[in-house]
């Protein structure tokens, strides 16, 4: 197996490293796992985004004719890897816009929709949220019931969404609604682009156990959305959503984030003591660290398999559930491991006088739900792997 890159790809890697050396913003603190850190110097963050946009590295794999970089899948993986390696801020400020909305607009959007939305997404001028999950339709997204009825030139939307990230700050939502309750569940769904200031929309933040509130419930009461804001044809919403996910799926950014976390856990184990000795010398702790390192490496190698399939033009399917399941396990275990390394101090949270590292690991321990539940729970991922990869019979 050849893990090497072509001379052209290595030249691009060198270009990325040179750019990072010249433009990477200085950090104000050491806690790189806390998202609040990135908000402490907004001017530098915006300057970083402007520099990336000037290089066409925001939306790097998007076509150049819409303002993207026209980069290849392998180059995009290199770009993400080098940025993640140095803990750089994300590639662009409009996270949801870049992840889901832009790719969907490129394939299904009208010229007017592309003109209105793609530029602001690339420049980081607007934030998007994703109206997918509902109280009765989380992992089984196709069971959604939020309803839209055509009324002249508008759709009238009624229903609820939940676990909507960034809804409190977003200006737009990409929304999935049911327009044909009689059609098979995957075929009765339509995608709408909705301004969040539209009358009838109510956003209620959800307080998380880590003290934050990144998610919200969103209620729709007779919300009128112009039919011109429909993305794709009526009843094509499931296809629009599925295709929006078909980008580079190497997991390389996740892998590097977990590598950094693993190194921080090793450092913690060197500083904390168990039974009078450094925790890093405890056999049980060493075994758990080694197991985590093995899982991270498995994610990396799986990611390379995913990219190889894409380079061959082969579609990605259920195999991505493997990395999703591994990531969930690591998210839960890393917080527990850090707590056990700290011993009796592991019960102390941020701002407690004797909290280790000001309670950063306690926050990690309480922050796993978005990574574990979002995008499909571990039980759902196991079912996907069992049925679609292993060919085991479907129960019921």
HELIX and SHEET records of a PDB file:
HELIX    1   1 UNK A    7  UNK A   23  1                                  17    
HELIX    2   2 UNK A   35  UNK A   39  5                                   5    
HELIX    3   3 UNK A   42  UNK A   54  1                                  13    
HELIX    4   4 UNK A   64  UNK A   66  5                                   3    
HELIX    5   5 UNK A   73  UNK A   85  1                                  13    
HELIX    6   6 UNK A   95  UNK A   96  1                                   2    
HELIX    7   7 UNK A   97  UNK A  101  3                                   5    
HELIX    8   8 UNK A  102  UNK A  108  1                                   7    
HELIX    9   9 UNK A  111  UNK A  123  1                                  13    
HELIX   10  10 UNK A  141  UNK A  143  5                                   3    
HELIX   11  11 UNK A  227  UNK A  229  5                                   3    
HELIX   12  12 UNK A  237  UNK A  244  1                                   8    
HELIX   13  13 UNK A  252  UNK A  271  1                                  20    
HELIX   14  14 UNK A  279  UNK A  281  5                                   3    
HELIX   15  15 UNK A  283  UNK A  311  1                                  29    
HELIX   16  16 UNK A  320  UNK A  342  1                                  23    
HELIX   17  17 UNK A  343  UNK A  347  5                                   5    
HELIX   18  18 UNK A  356  UNK A  359  5                                   4    
HELIX   19  19 UNK A  360  UNK A  365  1                                   6    
HELIX   20  20 UNK A  369  UNK A  373  1                                   5    
HELIX   21  21 UNK A  378  UNK A  384  1                                   7    
HELIX   22  22 UNK A  385  UNK A  389  3                                   5    
SHEET    1   A 4 UNK A 128  UNK A 131  0                                        
SHEET    2   A 4 UNK A 172  UNK A 178  1                                        
SHEET    3   A 4 UNK A 189  UNK A 195 -1                                        
SHEET    4   A 4 UNK A 230  UNK A 231 -1                                        
SHEET    1   B 4 UNK A 147  UNK A 151  0                                        
SHEET    2   B 4 UNK A 154  UNK A 161 -1                                        
SHEET    3   B 4 UNK A 215  UNK A 226 -1                                        
SHEET    4   B 4 UNK A 201  UNK A 206 -1                                        
SHEET    1   C 2 UNK A 273  UNK A 274  0                                        
SHEET    2   C 2 UNK A 277  UNK A 278 -1                                        
END                                                                             
